[in-house]
Amino acid sequence: MNEYNQEELALFCPYCGESIRPLIDYSAGAQEYYEDCSVCCAPILFSLTDRGGDGALKVEVRRDDE
Ligand SMILES: [Zn+2]
């Protein structure tokens, strides 16, 4: 069993549109945090929300100014 549940996702930066591959730490549960885009250095808002039931988290990326 993998206690430290990290998963690499392919997402797109909401600022520059480049593909980014952030490491998401699912062990912390639902949360929001900022991480700078590795391409354009803009602060991307990562939103991890509970999908309910199975304990899986949904990952969304948003712009800070939306
Ligand atoms: Zn970017």
N, CA, C, O and the ligand as a Tripos MOL2 file, in Angstrom:
@<TRIPOS>MOLECULE
protein
  265   263    67     0     0
PROTEIN
NO_CHARGES

@<TRIPOS>ATOM
      1 N           0.8370   -1.1960    0.0000 N.3       1 MET1
      2 CA          0.0000    0.0000    0.0000 C.3       1 MET1
      3 C           0.8730    1.2470    0.0000 C.2       1 MET1
      4 O           1.8230    1.3670    0.7730 O.2       1 MET1
      5 N           0.5330    2.1470   -0.8650 N.am      2 ASN2
      6 CA          1.3270    3.3670   -1.0060 C.3       2 ASN2
      7 C           0.7700    4.4600   -0.1050 C.2       2 ASN2
      8 O          -0.2240    5.1110   -0.4270 O.2       2 ASN2
      9 N           1.4260    4.6430    1.0140 N.am      3 GLU3
     10 CA          0.9360    5.5880    2.0050 C.3       3 GLU3
     11 C           1.1120    7.0310    1.5370 C.2       3 GLU3
     12 O           0.2520    7.8830    1.7620 O.2       3 GLU3
     13 N           2.2430    7.2840    0.8820 N.am      4 TYR4
     14 CA          2.5330    8.6310    0.4150 C.3       4 TYR4
     15 C           2.0360    8.7400   -1.0180 C.2       4 TYR4
     16 O           2.7690    8.4780   -1.9710 O.2       4 TYR4
     17 N           0.8000    9.1240   -1.1460 N.am      5 ASN5
     18 CA          0.1080    9.0370   -2.4190 C.3       5 ASN5
     19 C           0.3550   10.2610   -3.2950 C.2       5 ASN5
     20 O          -0.3470   11.2670   -3.1920 O.2       5 ASN5
     21 N           1.3390   10.1620   -4.1340 N.am      6 GLN6
     22 CA          1.5920   11.2480   -5.0810 C.3       6 GLN6
     23 C           1.4040   10.7220   -6.4950 C.2       6 GLN6
     24 O           1.6740    9.5580   -6.7910 O.2       6 GLN6
     25 N           0.9450   11.5910   -7.3380 N.am      7 GLU7
     26 CA          0.6610   11.1750   -8.7040 C.3       7 GLU7
     27 C           1.0240   12.3190   -9.6430 C.2       7 GLU7
     28 O           0.7560   13.4860   -9.3600 O.2       7 GLU7
     29 N           1.6240   11.9690  -10.7370 N.am      8 GLU8
     30 CA          1.9880   12.9970  -11.6920 C.3       8 GLU8
     31 C           0.8820   13.1330  -12.7330 C.2       8 GLU8
     32 O           0.4580   12.1480  -13.3380 O.2       8 GLU8
     33 N           0.4240   14.3580  -12.9310 N.am      9 LEU9
     34 CA         -0.6560   14.6160  -13.8660 C.3       9 LEU9
     35 C          -0.1420   15.4520  -15.0250 C.2       9 LEU9
     36 O           0.8530   16.1660  -14.8950 O.2       9 LEU9
     37 N          -0.8200   15.3620  -16.1520 N.am     10 ALA10
     38 CA         -0.5620   16.2820  -17.2470 C.3      10 ALA10
     39 C          -1.6660   17.3250  -17.2440 C.2      10 ALA10
     40 O          -2.8270   17.0180  -17.5170 O.2      10 ALA10
     41 N          -1.2940   18.5670  -16.9320 N.am     11 LEU11
     42 CA         -2.2460   19.6650  -16.9180 C.3      11 LEU11
     43 C          -1.7200   20.7730  -17.8130 C.2      11 LEU11
     44 O          -0.5760   20.7340  -18.2650 O.2      11 LEU11
     45 N          -2.5670   21.7590  -18.0620 N.am     12 PHE12
     46 CA         -2.1430   22.8780  -18.8850 C.3      12 PHE12
     47 C          -2.1940   24.1660  -18.0840 C.2      12 PHE12
     48 O          -3.1580   24.4340  -17.3670 O.2      12 PHE12
     49 N          -1.1580   24.9430  -18.2150 N.am     13 CYS13
     50 CA         -1.0840   26.2150  -17.5140 C.3      13 CYS13
     51 C          -2.2010   27.1350  -17.9950 C.2      13 CYS13
     52 O          -2.3470   27.3290  -19.2020 O.2      13 CYS13
     53 N          -3.0010   27.7130  -17.0810 N.am     14 PRO14
     54 CA         -4.0960   28.6000  -17.4890 C.3      14 PRO14
     55 C          -3.6030   29.9550  -17.9940 C.2      14 PRO14
     56 O          -4.3950   30.7500  -18.5000 O.2      14 PRO14
     57 N          -2.3350   30.2190  -17.8660 N.am     15 TYR15
     58 CA         -1.7830   31.4890  -18.3480 C.3      15 TYR15
     59 C          -1.1650   31.3440  -19.7370 C.2      15 TYR15
     60 O          -1.5450   32.0530  -20.6690 O.2      15 TYR15
     61 N          -0.2180   30.4290  -19.8680 N.am     16 CYS16
     62 CA          0.5190   30.3220  -21.1250 C.3      16 CYS16
     63 C           0.0920   29.1320  -21.9700 C.2      16 CYS16
     64 O           0.4810   29.0310  -23.1340 O.2      16 CYS16
     65 N          -0.7080   28.2220  -21.3970 N.am     17 GLY17
     66 CA         -1.2260   27.1070  -22.1670 C.3      17 GLY17
     67 C          -0.2450   25.9690  -22.3710 C.2      17 GLY17
     68 O          -0.5640   24.9840  -23.0360 O.2      17 GLY17
     69 N           0.9470   26.0970  -21.8040 N.am     18 GLU18
     70 CA          1.9150   25.0130  -21.9290 C.3      18 GLU18
     71 C           1.5270   23.8650  -21.0040 C.2      18 GLU18
     72 O           0.8950   24.0730  -19.9680 O.2      18 GLU18
     73 N           1.9100   22.6680  -21.3860 N.am     19 SER19
     74 CA          1.6320   21.5290  -20.5200 C.3      19 SER19
     75 C           2.5970   21.5350  -19.3470 C.2      19 SER19
     76 O           3.7980   21.7600  -19.5020 O.2      19 SER19
     77 N           2.0490   21.2850  -18.1870 N.am     20 ILE20
     78 CA          2.8540   21.2420  -16.9770 C.3      20 ILE20
     79 C           2.6260   19.8970  -16.3080 C.2      20 ILE20
     80 O           1.5680   19.2880  -16.4620 O.2      20 ILE20
     81 N           3.5970   19.4510  -15.5860 N.am     21 ARG21
     82 CA          3.4730   18.1520  -14.9190 C.3      21 ARG21
     83 C           3.7770   18.3130  -13.4430 C.2      21 ARG21
     84 O           4.8490   17.9370  -12.9690 O.2      21 ARG21
     85 N           2.8200   18.8770  -12.7220 N.am     22 PRO22
     86 CA          3.0540   19.0920  -11.2950 C.3      22 PRO22
     87 C           2.9180   17.7920  -10.5150 C.2      22 PRO22
     88 O           2.1840   16.8840  -10.9050 O.2      22 PRO22
     89 N           3.6300   17.7280   -9.4260 N.am     23 LEU23
     90 CA          3.4490   16.6190   -8.5040 C.3      23 LEU23
     91 C           2.3790   17.0140   -7.4960 C.2      23 LEU23
     92 O           2.5500   17.9680   -6.7380 O.2      23 LEU23
     93 N           1.2860   16.2810   -7.4950 N.am     24 ILE24
     94 CA          0.1900   16.5790   -6.5850 C.3      24 ILE24
     95 C           0.3080   15.6810   -5.3590 C.2      24 ILE24
     96 O           0.4560   14.4640   -5.4730 O.2      24 ILE24
     97 N           0.2420   16.2900   -4.2090 N.am     25 ASP25
     98 CA          0.2830   15.5130   -2.9740 C.3      25 ASP25
     99 C          -1.1430   15.2900   -2.4770 C.2      25 ASP25
    100 O          -1.7330   16.1620   -1.8390 O.2      25 ASP25
    101 N          -1.6800   14.1250   -2.7730 N.am     26 TYR26
    102 CA         -3.0680   13.8400   -2.4150 C.3      26 TYR26
    103 C          -3.2370   13.5220   -0.9290 C.2      26 TYR26
    104 O          -4.3510   13.5230   -0.4060 O.2      26 TYR26
    105 N          -2.1340   13.2540   -0.2700 N.am     27 SER27
    106 CA         -2.2350   12.8300    1.1290 C.3      27 SER27
    107 C          -2.7260   13.9540    2.0300 C.2      27 SER27
    108 O          -3.2130   13.6970    3.1310 O.2      27 SER27
    109 N          -2.6000   15.2120    1.5690 N.am     28 ALA28
    110 CA         -3.0280   16.3500    2.3790 C.3      28 ALA28
    111 C          -4.5290   16.6130    2.2490 C.2      28 ALA28
    112 O          -5.0640   17.4730    2.9480 O.2      28 ALA28
    113 N          -5.2060   15.8930    1.3750 N.am     29 GLY29
    114 CA         -6.6410   16.0550    1.2310 C.3      29 GLY29
    115 C          -7.0050   17.2640    0.3820 C.2      29 GLY29
    116 O          -6.1630   17.8330   -0.3120 O.2      29 GLY29
    117 N          -8.2870   17.6470    0.4510 N.am     30 ALA30
    118 CA         -8.7740   18.7700   -0.3350 C.3      30 ALA30
    119 C          -8.1170   20.0630    0.1380 C.2      30 ALA30
    120 O          -8.0630   20.3370    1.3360 O.2      30 ALA30
    121 N          -7.6230   20.8440   -0.7980 N.am     31 GLN31
    122 CA         -6.9150   22.0720   -0.4460 C.3      31 GLN31
    123 C          -6.7450   22.9320   -1.6940 C.2      31 GLN31
    124 O          -6.9480   22.4750   -2.8190 O.2      31 GLN31
    125 N          -6.3740   24.1670   -1.4690 N.am     32 GLU32
    126 CA         -6.0000   25.0490   -2.5700 C.3      32 GLU32
    127 C          -4.6240   25.6140   -2.2730 C.2      32 GLU32
    128 O          -4.3130   25.9590   -1.1330 O.2      32 GLU32
    129 N          -3.8200   25.7040   -3.2910 N.am     33 TYR33
    130 CA         -2.4930   26.2740   -3.0940 C.3      33 TYR33
    131 C          -1.9730   26.7960   -4.4100 C.2      33 TYR33
    132 O          -2.4700   26.4390   -5.4780 O.2      33 TYR33
    133 N          -0.9680   27.6420   -4.3240 N.am     34 TYR34
    134 CA         -0.3590   28.2130   -5.5150 C.3      34 TYR34
    135 C           0.9640   27.5290   -5.8050 C.2      34 TYR34
    136 O           1.7280   27.1820   -4.9040 O.2      34 TYR34
    137 N           1.2060   27.3490   -7.0970 N.am     35 GLU35
    138 CA          2.5100   26.8740   -7.5050 C.3      35 GLU35
    139 C           2.8600   27.5990   -8.7970 C.2      35 GLU35
    140 O           2.0400   27.6880   -9.7110 O.2      35 GLU35
    141 N           4.0660   28.1070   -8.8650 N.am     36 ASP36
    142 CA          4.4690   28.8550  -10.0530 C.3      36 ASP36
    143 C           4.6130   27.9290  -11.2530 C.2      36 ASP36
    144 O           5.1450   26.8240  -11.1460 O.2      36 ASP36
    145 N           4.1310   28.4000  -12.3920 N.am     37 CYS37
    146 CA          4.2830   27.6640  -13.6390 C.3      37 CYS37
    147 C           5.7670   27.5300  -13.9650 C.2      37 CYS37
    148 O           6.5230   28.4970  -13.8650 O.2      37 CYS37
    149 N           6.1750   26.3270  -14.3540 N.am     38 SER38
    150 CA          7.5830   26.0980  -14.6530 C.3      38 SER38
    151 C           7.9910   26.7400  -15.9730 C.2      38 SER38
    152 O           9.1800   26.8590  -16.2660 O.2      38 SER38
    153 N           6.9990   27.1550  -16.7740 N.am     39 VAL39
    154 CA          7.2950   27.7670  -18.0680 C.3      39 VAL39
    155 C           7.2660   29.2920  -17.9930 C.2      39 VAL39
    156 O           8.2310   29.9540  -18.3730 O.2      39 VAL39
    157 N           6.1320   29.8590  -17.4910 N.am     40 CYS40
    158 CA          5.9830   31.3120  -17.5120 C.3      40 CYS40
    159 C           6.0660   31.9330  -16.1120 C.2      40 CYS40
    160 O           5.9950   33.1540  -15.9710 O.2      40 CYS40
    161 N           6.2140   31.1080  -15.0930 N.am     41 CYS41
    162 CA          6.4110   31.5600  -13.7080 C.3      41 CYS41
    163 C           5.1920   32.2720  -13.1120 C.2      41 CYS41
    164 O           5.3090   32.8990  -12.0590 O.2      41 CYS41
    165 N           4.0250   32.1880  -13.7620 N.am     42 ALA42
    166 CA          2.8170   32.7780  -13.1970 C.3      42 ALA42
    167 C           2.2960   31.8940  -12.0630 C.2      42 ALA42
    168 O           2.4790   30.6770  -12.0860 O.2      42 ALA42
    169 N           1.6440   32.5100  -11.0700 N.am     43 PRO43
    170 CA          1.1420   31.7270   -9.9450 C.3      43 PRO43
    171 C          -0.1530   30.9970  -10.2860 C.2      43 PRO43
    172 O          -1.2140   31.6140  -10.3870 O.2      43 PRO43
    173 N          -0.0620   29.7070  -10.4600 N.am     44 ILE44
    174 CA         -1.2290   28.8940  -10.7960 C.3      44 ILE44
    175 C          -1.9130   28.4510   -9.5060 C.2      44 ILE44
    176 O          -1.2680   27.9720   -8.5730 O.2      44 ILE44
    177 N          -3.2240   28.6220   -9.4760 N.am     45 LEU45
    178 CA         -3.9950   28.1720   -8.3250 C.3      45 LEU45
    179 C          -4.4290   26.7270   -8.5460 C.2      45 LEU45
    180 O          -5.2290   26.4340   -9.4340 O.2      45 LEU45
    181 N          -3.8960   25.8460   -7.7360 N.am     46 PHE46
    182 CA         -4.2920   24.4370   -7.7850 C.3      46 PHE46
    183 C          -5.4200   24.2320   -6.8000 C.2      46 PHE46
    184 O          -5.3080   24.5770   -5.6230 O.2      46 PHE46
    185 N          -6.5190   23.6620   -7.2960 N.am     47 SER47
    186 CA         -7.6710   23.4200   -6.4500 C.3      47 SER47
    187 C          -7.9490   21.9200   -6.4020 C.2      47 SER47
    188 O          -8.3280   21.3160   -7.4050 O.2      47 SER47
    189 N          -7.7590   21.3320   -5.2310 N.am     48 LEU48
    190 CA         -8.0450   19.9170   -5.0390 C.3      48 LEU48
    191 C          -9.3580   19.8000   -4.2800 C.2      48 LEU48
    192 O          -9.4700   20.2460   -3.1380 O.2      48 LEU48
    193 N         -10.3390   19.2010   -4.9190 N.am     49 THR49
    194 CA        -11.6510   19.0890   -4.2790 C.3      49 THR49
    195 C         -12.0610   17.6330   -4.1670 C.2      49 THR49
    196 O         -11.7040   16.7990   -4.9990 O.2      49 THR49
    197 N         -12.8090   17.3510   -3.1340 N.am     50 ASP50
    198 CA        -13.2970   16.0130   -2.8580 C.3      50 ASP50
    199 C         -14.3920   15.6450   -3.8460 C.2      50 ASP50
    200 O         -15.3790   16.3680   -3.9800 O.2      50 ASP50
    201 N         -14.2270   14.5430   -4.5250 N.am     51 ARG51
    202 CA        -15.2800   14.0930   -5.4370 C.3      51 ARG51
    203 C         -16.3630   13.3280   -4.7020 C.2      51 ARG51
    204 O         -17.4320   13.0550   -5.2490 O.2      51 ARG51
    205 N         -16.0770   12.9890   -3.4700 N.am     52 GLY52
    206 CA        -17.0800   12.2980   -2.6720 C.3      52 GLY52
    207 C         -17.0670   10.8020   -2.8740 C.2      52 GLY52
    208 O         -16.8340   10.3120   -3.9790 O.2      52 GLY52
    209 N         -17.3190   10.0820   -1.7960 N.am     53 GLY53
    210 CA        -17.4630    8.6400   -1.9000 C.3      53 GLY53
    211 C         -16.1520    7.8900   -1.8440 C.2      53 GLY53
    212 O         -15.7960    7.3310   -0.8070 O.2      53 GLY53
    213 N         -15.4330    7.8720   -2.9470 N.am     54 ASP54
    214 CA        -14.2640    7.0050   -3.0310 C.3      54 ASP54
    215 C         -12.9890    7.6390   -2.4840 C.2      54 ASP54
    216 O         -11.9270    7.0170   -2.4830 O.2      54 ASP54
    217 N         -13.1060    8.8900   -2.0170 N.am     55 GLY55
    218 CA        -11.9330    9.5420   -1.4490 C.3      55 GLY55
    219 C         -10.9980   10.1240   -2.4820 C.2      55 GLY55
    220 O          -9.9630   10.6880   -2.1260 O.2      55 GLY55
    221 N         -11.3370   10.0000   -3.7590 N.am     56 ALA56
    222 CA        -10.4900   10.5470   -4.8060 C.3      56 ALA56
    223 C         -10.6490   12.0630   -4.8630 C.2      56 ALA56
    224 O         -11.7020   12.6070   -4.5310 O.2      56 ALA56
    225 N          -9.5960   12.7210   -5.2860 N.am     57 LEU57
    226 CA         -9.6270   14.1750   -5.3810 C.3      57 LEU57
    227 C          -9.6130   14.6050   -6.8390 C.2      57 LEU57
    228 O          -8.9350   14.0160   -7.6800 O.2      57 LEU57
    229 N         -10.3770   15.6450   -7.1060 N.am     58 LYS58
    230 CA        -10.3920   16.2300   -8.4370 C.3      58 LYS58
    231 C          -9.4260   17.4120   -8.4460 C.2      58 LYS58
    232 O          -9.4420   18.2350   -7.5310 O.2      58 LYS58
    233 N          -8.6040   17.4940   -9.4530 N.am     59 VAL59
    234 CA         -7.6010   18.5480   -9.5340 C.3      59 VAL59
    235 C          -7.9770   19.5320  -10.6340 C.2      59 VAL59
    236 O          -8.2070   19.1400  -11.7780 O.2      59 VAL59
    237 N          -8.0390   20.8100  -10.2790 N.am     60 GLU60
    238 CA         -8.2790   21.8490  -11.2650 C.3      60 GLU60
    239 C          -7.2040   22.9030  -11.1480 C.2      60 GLU60
    240 O          -6.6670   23.1370  -10.0650 O.2      60 GLU60
    241 N          -6.8890   23.5370  -12.2570 N.am     61 VAL61
    242 CA         -5.9580   24.6640  -12.2140 C.3      61 VAL61
    243 C          -6.7060   25.9190  -12.6730 C.2      61 VAL61
    244 O          -7.4700   25.8820  -13.6370 O.2      61 VAL61
    245 N          -6.4780   27.0030  -11.9800 N.am     62 ARG62
    246 CA         -7.1630   28.2500  -12.2990 C.3      62 ARG62
    247 C          -6.1700   29.4100  -12.2630 C.2      62 ARG62
    248 O          -5.0960   29.3320  -11.6660 O.2      62 ARG62
    249 N          -6.5790   30.4810  -12.9280 N.am     63 ARG63
    250 CA         -5.8130   31.7170  -12.8260 C.3      63 ARG63
    251 C          -6.1580   32.4070  -11.5180 C.2      63 ARG63
    252 O          -7.2480   32.2370  -10.9720 O.2      63 ARG63
    253 N          -5.2290   33.1680  -11.0410 N.am     64 ASP64
    254 CA         -5.4250   33.8900   -9.8010 C.3      64 ASP64
    255 C          -6.4950   34.9730   -9.9520 C.2      64 ASP64
    256 O          -7.1550   35.3290   -8.9750 O.2      64 ASP64
    257 N          -6.6710   35.4980  -11.1660 N.am     65 ASP65
    258 CA         -7.5370   36.6660  -11.3570 C.3      65 ASP65
    259 C          -8.9190   36.2980  -11.8750 C.2      65 ASP65
    260 O          -9.6700   37.1850  -12.2810 O.2      65 ASP65
    261 N          -9.2760   35.0340  -11.8730 N.am     66 GLU66
    262 CA        -10.6010   34.6380  -12.3440 C.3      66 GLU66
    263 C         -11.6450   34.7440  -11.2550 C.2      66 GLU66
    264 O         -12.8160   34.4460  -11.4910 O.2      66 GLU66
    265 ZN          2.5760   29.1090  -17.7000 Zn       67 ZN67
@<TRIPOS>BOND
     1     1     2 1
     2     2     3 1
     3     3     4 2
     4     3     5 am
     5     5     6 1
     6     6     7 1
     7     7     8 2
     8     7     9 am
     9     9    10 1
    10    10    11 1
    11    11    12 2
    12    11    13 am
    13    13    14 1
    14    14    15 1
    15    15    16 2
    16    15    17 am
    17    17    18 1
    18    18    19 1
    19    19    20 2
    20    19    21 am
    21    21    22 1
    22    22    23 1
    23    23    24 2
    24    23    25 am
    25    25    26 1
    26    26    27 1
    27    27    28 2
    28    27    29 am
    29    29    30 1
    30    30    31 1
    31    31    32 2
    32    31    33 am
    33    33    34 1
    34    34    35 1
    35    35    36 2
    36    35    37 am
    37    37    38 1
    38    38    39 1
    39    39    40 2
    40    39    41 am
    41    41    42 1
    42    42    43 1
    43    43    44 2
    44    43    45 am
    45    45    46 1
    46    46    47 1
    47    47    48 2
    48    47    49 am
    49    49    50 1
    50    50    51 1
    51    51    52 2
    52    51    53 am
    53    53    54 1
    54    54    55 1
    55    55    56 2
    56    55    57 am
    57    57    58 1
    58    58    59 1
    59    59    60 2
    60    59    61 am
    61    61    62 1
    62    62    63 1
    63    63    64 2
    64    63    65 am
    65    65    66 1
    66    66    67 1
    67    67    68 2
    68    67    69 am
    69    69    70 1
    70    70    71 1
    71    71    72 2
    72    71    73 am
    73    73    74 1
    74    74    75 1
    75    75    76 2
    76    75    77 am
    77    77    78 1
    78    78    79 1
    79    79    80 2
    80    79    81 am
    81    81    82 1
    82    82    83 1
    83    83    84 2
    84    83    85 am
    85    85    86 1
    86    86    87 1
    87    87    88 2
    88    87    89 am
    89    89    90 1
    90    90    91 1
    91    91    92 2
    92    91    93 am
    93    93    94 1
    94    94    95 1
    95    95    96 2
    96    95    97 am
    97    97    98 1
    98    98    99 1
    99    99   100 2
   100    99   101 am
   101   101   102 1
   102   102   103 1
   103   103   104 2
   104   103   105 am
   105   105   106 1
   106   106   107 1
   107   107   108 2
   108   107   109 am
   109   109   110 1
   110   110   111 1
   111   111   112 2
   112   111   113 am
   113   113   114 1
   114   114   115 1
   115   115   116 2
   116   115   117 am
   117   117   118 1
   118   118   119 1
   119   119   120 2
   120   119   121 am
   121   121   122 1
   122   122   123 1
   123   123   124 2
   124   123   125 am
   125   125   126 1
   126   126   127 1
   127   127   128 2
   128   127   129 am
   129   129   130 1
   130   130   131 1
   131   131   132 2
   132   131   133 am
   133   133   134 1
   134   134   135 1
   135   135   136 2
   136   135   137 am
   137   137   138 1
   138   138   139 1
   139   139   140 2
   140   139   141 am
   141   141   142 1
   142   142   143 1
   143   143   144 2
   144   143   145 am
   145   145   146 1
   146   146   147 1
   147   147   148 2
   148   147   149 am
   149   149   150 1
   150   150   151 1
   151   151   152 2
   152   151   153 am
   153   153   154 1
   154   154   155 1
   155   155   156 2
   156   155   157 am
   157   157   158 1
   158   158   159 1
   159   159   160 2
   160   159   161 am
   161   161   162 1
   162   162   163 1
   163   163   164 2
   164   163   165 am
   165   165   166 1
   166   166   167 1
   167   167   168 2
   168   167   169 am
   169   169   170 1
   170   170   171 1
   171   171   172 2
   172   171   173 am
   173   173   174 1
   174   174   175 1
   175   175   176 2
   176   175   177 am
   177   177   178 1
   178   178   179 1
   179   179   180 2
   180   179   181 am
   181   181   182 1
   182   182   183 1
   183   183   184 2
   184   183   185 am
   185   185   186 1
   186   186   187 1
   187   187   188 2
   188   187   189 am
   189   189   190 1
   190   190   191 1
   191   191   192 2
   192   191   193 am
   193   193   194 1
   194   194   195 1
   195   195   196 2
   196   195   197 am
   197   197   198 1
   198   198   199 1
   199   199   200 2
   200   199   201 am
   201   201   202 1
   202   202   203 1
   203   203   204 2
   204   203   205 am
   205   205   206 1
   206   206   207 1
   207   207   208 2
   208   207   209 am
   209   209   210 1
   210   210   211 1
   211   211   212 2
   212   211   213 am
   213   213   214 1
   214   214   215 1
   215   215   216 2
   216   215   217 am
   217   217   218 1
   218   218   219 1
   219   219   220 2
   220   219   221 am
   221   221   222 1
   222   222   223 1
   223   223   224 2
   224   223   225 am
   225   225   226 1
   226   226   227 1
   227   227   228 2
   228   227   229 am
   229   229   230 1
   230   230   231 1
   231   231   232 2
   232   231   233 am
   233   233   234 1
   234   234   235 1
   235   235   236 2
   236   235   237 am
   237   237   238 1
   238   238   239 1
   239   239   240 2
   240   239   241 am
   241   241   242 1
   242   242   243 1
   243   243   244 2
   244   243   245 am
   245   245   246 1
   246   246   247 1
   247   247   248 2
   248   247   249 am
   249   249   250 1
   250   250   251 1
   251   251   252 2
   252   251   253 am
   253   253   254 1
   254   254   255 1
   255   255   256 2
   256   255   257 am
   257   257   258 1
   258   258   259 1
   259   259   260 2
   260   259   261 am
   261   261   262 1
   262   262   263 1
   263   263   264 2
@<TRIPOS>SUBSTRUCTURE
     1 MET1         2 RESIDUE 1 A MET
     2 ASN2         6 RESIDUE 1 A ASN
     3 GLU3        10 RESIDUE 1 A GLU
     4 TYR4        14 RESIDUE 1 A TYR
     5 ASN5        18 RESIDUE 1 A ASN
     6 GLN6        22 RESIDUE 1 A GLN
     7 GLU7        26 RESIDUE 1 A GLU
     8 GLU8        30 RESIDUE 1 A GLU
     9 LEU9        34 RESIDUE 1 A LEU
    10 ALA10       38 RESIDUE 1 A ALA
    11 LEU11       42 RESIDUE 1 A LEU
    12 PHE12       46 RESIDUE 1 A PHE
    13 CYS13       50 RESIDUE 1 A CYS
    14 PRO14       54 RESIDUE 1 A PRO
    15 TYR15       58 RESIDUE 1 A TYR
    16 CYS16       62 RESIDUE 1 A CYS
    17 GLY17       66 RESIDUE 1 A GLY
    18 GLU18       70 RESIDUE 1 A GLU
    19 SER19       74 RESIDUE 1 A SER
    20 ILE20       78 RESIDUE 1 A ILE
    21 ARG21       82 RESIDUE 1 A ARG
    22 PRO22       86 RESIDUE 1 A PRO
    23 LEU23       90 RESIDUE 1 A LEU
    24 ILE24       94 RESIDUE 1 A ILE
    25 ASP25       98 RESIDUE 1 A ASP
    26 TYR26      102 RESIDUE 1 A TYR
    27 SER27      106 RESIDUE 1 A SER
    28 ALA28      110 RESIDUE 1 A ALA
    29 GLY29      114 RESIDUE 1 A GLY
    30 ALA30      118 RESIDUE 1 A ALA
    31 GLN31      122 RESIDUE 1 A GLN
    32 GLU32      126 RESIDUE 1 A GLU
    33 TYR33      130 RESIDUE 1 A TYR
    34 TYR34      134 RESIDUE 1 A TYR
    35 GLU35      138 RESIDUE 1 A GLU
    36 ASP36      142 RESIDUE 1 A ASP
    37 CYS37      146 RESIDUE 1 A CYS
    38 SER38      150 RESIDUE 1 A SER
    39 VAL39      154 RESIDUE 1 A VAL
    40 CYS40      158 RESIDUE 1 A CYS
    41 CYS41      162 RESIDUE 1 A CYS
    42 ALA42      166 RESIDUE 1 A ALA
    43 PRO43      170 RESIDUE 1 A PRO
    44 ILE44      174 RESIDUE 1 A ILE
    45 LEU45      178 RESIDUE 1 A LEU
    46 PHE46      182 RESIDUE 1 A PHE
    47 SER47      186 RESIDUE 1 A SER
    48 LEU48      190 RESIDUE 1 A LEU
    49 THR49      194 RESIDUE 1 A THR
    50 ASP50      198 RESIDUE 1 A ASP
    51 ARG51      202 RESIDUE 1 A ARG
    52 GLY52      206 RESIDUE 1 A GLY
    53 GLY53      210 RESIDUE 1 A GLY
    54 ASP54      214 RESIDUE 1 A ASP
    55 GLY55      218 RESIDUE 1 A GLY
    56 ALA56      222 RESIDUE 1 A ALA
    57 LEU57      226 RESIDUE 1 A LEU
    58 LYS58      230 RESIDUE 1 A LYS
    59 VAL59      234 RESIDUE 1 A VAL
    60 GLU60      238 RESIDUE 1 A GLU
    61 VAL61      242 RESIDUE 1 A VAL
    62 ARG62      246 RESIDUE 1 A ARG
    63 ARG63      250 RESIDUE 1 A ARG
    64 ASP64      254 RESIDUE 1 A ASP
    65 ASP65      258 RESIDUE 1 A ASP
    66 GLU66      262 RESIDUE 1 A GLU
    67 ZN67       265 GROUP 0 **** ****
